[in-house]
Amino acid sequence: MKPSRNALARQTAILKHLKGHGRALVDELAEMFATTPQTIRKDLNALAEVNQIARFHGGAALVGGTEYMRFSVREEVARDEKEAIGRAAAGLVPNNSSLTINAGTTTLAFARNLHAHVGLRIVTDSVVLANEIRDFVGAEVMVPAGVVRKSDGAILGETAVDFIRRFRVDTAIIGAAAIAEDGMLLDFDLGEASIVRAMIDNARNVLLAADSTKFTRAAPICTGTLSQIDTLVTDAACPDALRALCAQENVRLVLAD
């Protein structure tokens, strides 16, 4: 059913608000627009269906564009799914191994679940991730030099890329801003894309940790293809098209509970 003019005007105003603030809760939007939470949920669902926003429990956040949202906002999007993916992915990593981990909210959830591992040598381009796991007894953590991105603490630049290329690791754990229908892995930042390519090129195994909402989402820069991935860890809502793509590219698919 075609939405009413009032609904379209409200949805446009909601989207404008999210572009200015990054995220919002249902209750605050209901108060702002003098309507019910049920009506706001319908508006948010309509915007999410056309990939304008991402829903999380109790609210929504902006997606798309050419720049990252604040890290704290991105953490709220599909939080439960990311935590489950992080646990499942960590369970696939053996003790006494070397890893590269790129900056991201899902990869951070993965890293947090390495606390019981021993003998890990970890290289990451994220000051946030490094700080989170620096006191894990069983892990040695290294970061490159470079420019720190204000939005999420990613370390970027040619020096960082060169540092990553010095290591031949057992496993690279990477995230993606989006996975295209043809299997292209996409990002918003050229610098981060260079880091991810270096990680893929210099790992014996590549594990992609990404929630299922990333499939068919848009981002402008290619970091690689699904054919370069050995294992995809995602959530149980993984769409049939992505399952078929994994089978076609001989990618091991792990669905997190």
Buried (B, 14 or more C-beta within 10 A) or exposed (E): EEEEEEBEEBBEBBBEBBEEEBBBBBEBBBEBBEBEBEBBBBBBEBBBEEBBBBBBEEBBBBBBEEEBBBBEBBBBBBBEBBBBBBBBBBEBBEEEBBBBBBBBBBBBBBBBBBBEBEEBBBBBBBBBBBEBBEEBEBBEBEBBEBEBBEBBBBBBBEEBBEBBEEBEBBBBBBBBBBBBEEBBBBBBBEBBBBBBBBBBBBBEBBBBBBBBBBBBBEBBBBBBBBEBBBBBBBBEEBEEEBBEBBEEBEBEBBBBE
